[in-house]
Amino acid sequence: MALPIHDIAGEIASALRESNRLILQAPTGSGKSTQVPQIVLDAGLAGTGEVVVLQPRRLPARMLAARVASERNGKLGDEVGYQIRFDRVCSDRTRIRFVTEGLLLRQMLGDPRLDGVSVLVFDEFHERHLYTDLTLARALDMQKRLRPDLKIIVMSATLEAGSLETYLAPCRSLSSAGRTFPVTHEYLDKPVDTDRYAVWQLAADELTRLLPKHPEGDVLIFMPGGYEIDRTIGALRAALRESEWIVLPLHGELPPAAQDAAVNRYDGKRKVVVSTNVAETSLTIDGVRIVIDSGLARIARFDPHRGINTLLVEKIARSSADQRAGRAGRTAPGHCLRLWTEKEHGQRAVAELPEIRRIDLSEAALSLKAGGIGSLRDFAWFEAPDPRALERAESLLHDLGAFDAAGELTSVGRKMAHFPMHPRYARMLLEAGEIGCVRPIALIAALTQGRPILLRDVDKKADTLRDDLLGTEGESDFFLQMRAWRYAEKSGFSMDKCRSLGIHAQAARQVSPILDHFLKAAKGQKLPIEETPAASEAIRKCLLLGFSDHLACRLDGGTLRCDIVHKRRGTLVRDSVVRDAPLFVAGEVREVDSRNTRSGKDVEVLLSQATAVEEEWLRELFPEDFSTKAEVIFDESLKRVVQKTRTLFRDLVLRESGEETPDEGAAAALLAQRVLGGQMPLHGWDDAVEQWIIRLNRLREWMPDLQLPALTPDDRQAIIEQLCLGATSYREIKDRPVWPAVKEWLSHEQQRWLDQYAPERIELKTSKGERKAKITYAADPLTSPVLAARIQDLYEVRGDIRIASGRVPVTIHILAPNQRPIQVTSSLENFWKESYPKIKVELSRKYPKHEWR
């Protein structure tokens, strides 16, 4: 009852009686995560139903449930329980249930009314996980259509309430001030190169420096992941006295007992907890007075190389750094050391982008479709995703067979939606269950999630030993990695043994828990996960199903260049074992800067993690994606138009045959496109032709009464196609006469009107006879025609020069004897009166041999 949130317990209950929607802002340490569910339940606001509390992470969900059960003097799983992926500790008696968001969204798929649930509490909403956004949107829709009695509470320590209030309107909003102690902040004096000075060693060294100044309290060190945590603990145990300190890890992959140990109190000893960002919010570790922040976290982002979401180690935003620092000021004044400089701090992002802006949406799109959402674009998003990201997700789901051509869920897609994983692996495991290779597919899926376990550019000795022990077969790069992982596993992930084969031991070790996760998911969907021999063909078919959007076809046997589905082109990496396969799928497609050119950097698309496949498998697995087309193409090697029969998988040409004589019209159209594109210019199509077309179009506008036909870009193409009829190569068309085809556009009388009212040249009377001056017409209707003439050629011209039956003035560029303009005017009369007397004096002195009137 001493927690700050209880100061507004009455207001919380009153607000929920008045409105079924509540926004609650309360800082870290106020007690909102543990107390609000109890306040709601004890006030009778849940009736006979459950209070379900959504947590972004599994570890806080379990530990908060244990804390609340303890506070209510009950056993975990009775009145208070939790449910996370692969772990359910609750019963029919459970009234407060802590769950992860993705799990609740899946529950909504099976039970659109959420019968038995009275209150939904969205905790730590500011973290803006994708499934938080989706679940809140589904809950609001459910409340509106099916469950007006459902109560929704959205809670956060740091929340921009304005946009959320608009989204939840009508709703109530409350805030709790909380109680915290001051925290001093310290930065490094200069930047540190963590490639040379490992961040775990830096943290250990800085802690030993701080301890004499801070003799009391426990320590919390933030590291990005389990690997860095283990290394930090090793460095700390070497630096601290075991008799005085307990050093403990905290992250989501630890067993429950080890997680509990990190938050327990220890009499007589100080404690150092090395944690991921699970300790950033929700979870409170009492007694912490010192925080050392590496400034790093594993952040979910879409990896375009592998076409999946992955966790990348990145610098945290300033808002996350503030959350971490606040953990030191819970029970007494604290100190936070940031392992970066104050200048670097100012250069960090203010806040992290919401997940909806940075991860692949295919899994979410699949879940929404399975939940009955019709149009993903019309879905009531709290923040709508980038349309391109949504389009990419829908395209992938179509390629995987989860969506049909109309974007509707297929029977395969409905099965995939039950797998708590990326749709690629859901599709692969579904097929693996049918043909008996679940375990190898689960292992391949696990191998794709982290860093590569096989090091590149190993020395000759390691390369030879790798070939001897792992083999050199050429069916799949994944098969080599699978054998490498099994070797590492049998050797106990020994650093020395792994290093001798160029295997990254720590990366290999991190595959094991991911593999267990995938196997549990498969077992949960009743797939056979027993260890049985699996045929190479079966495994490769599953990989084809998962990566059909990365199908590549070699251009020829003498090169590693390939065409890829969706009109892409790339190059297979040289160290791939499938470099002789004509057809393969790539597990990774990545873009790299290859070299500098005059236009900038070229981007090269590299294909790796490849698996050889057969065309007959494509026909077996994707019969509707095959087509045969007779296409007229311009063959660059032959420099002419030919007709070829192409066999395509989606838009990828697998094979083409024949060089038949093409249809005359189709050949002319293709040649015309290249003429218009500038690749094959016609010698006779010169500036005079272009001026003729402009004259026609301008005169049509100036004198609509003549009813002249326009000559549009489409008409231009039609004229060029006419010129190309009967030809198949550039050699045949480049010197063809152009004027006859162009002038046929007009009748004889229309051509006479064009020459009369929009003449190409105009006659000027001079002392030496008549001179024809050219008029230049502009394509822009707002630009007047232009005539350029020497001043001596204009002496006899007194009035203005006009065309189009006097409707259009001609702008005159008056030239000096050196052919440079001295005046631009549309009124010669004004020129002779006002400008000429002054100009004449200067020019006659400069050019005395010319006539000056």
Secondary structure, DSSP 8 states (H G I E B T S, - for coil): --SGGGGGHHHHHHHHHH-SEEEEE--TTSSHHHHHHHHHHHTTTTTTSEEEEEESSHHHHHHHHHHHHHHTT--TTSSEEEEETTEEE--TT-SEEEEEHHHHHHHHHH-TT-TTEEEEEE-SGGG--HHHHHHHHHHHHHHHHT-TT-EEEEEESS--HHHHHHHH-S-EEEE-------EEEEEESS---TTTS-HHHHHHHHHHHHGGG--SSEEEEE-SSHHHHHHHHHHHHHHS-TTTEEEEEE-TTS-HHHHHHHHS--TTSEEEEEE-GGGTTT---TTEEEEEE--EEEEEEEETTTTEEEEEEEE--HHHHHHHHHGGGSSS-EEEEEEEEHHHHHHS-SS---GGGTS--HHHHHHHHHTT-S-STTS--SS---HHHHHHHHHHHHHTTSB-TTS-B-HHHHHHTTSSS-HHHHHHHHHHHHHT-HHHHHHHHHHTTSS-SB-SS--HHHHHHHHHHH---SSBHHHHHHHHHHHHHHTTT-HHHHHHTTB-HHHHHTHHHHHHHHHHHHHHTT---S-----HHHHHHHHHHHTGGGEEEES-TT--EEEETTTEEEEE-TT-TTTT-SEEEEEEEEEEEEEEETTEEEEEEEEEEEEE--HHHHHHH-GGGEEEEEEEEEETTTTEEEEEEEEEETTEEEEEEEEE---HHHHHHHHHHHHHTTSS--TT--HHHHHHHHHHHHHHHH-GGG------HHHHHHHHHHHHTT--BHHHHTT---HHHHHTTS-HHHHHHHHHHS-SEEEEEETTEEEEEEEE--SSTTS--EEEEEGGGGTT--S--EETTTTEE-EEEEE-TTS-EEEEES-HHHIIIIIHHHHHHHHHHH-TTS---
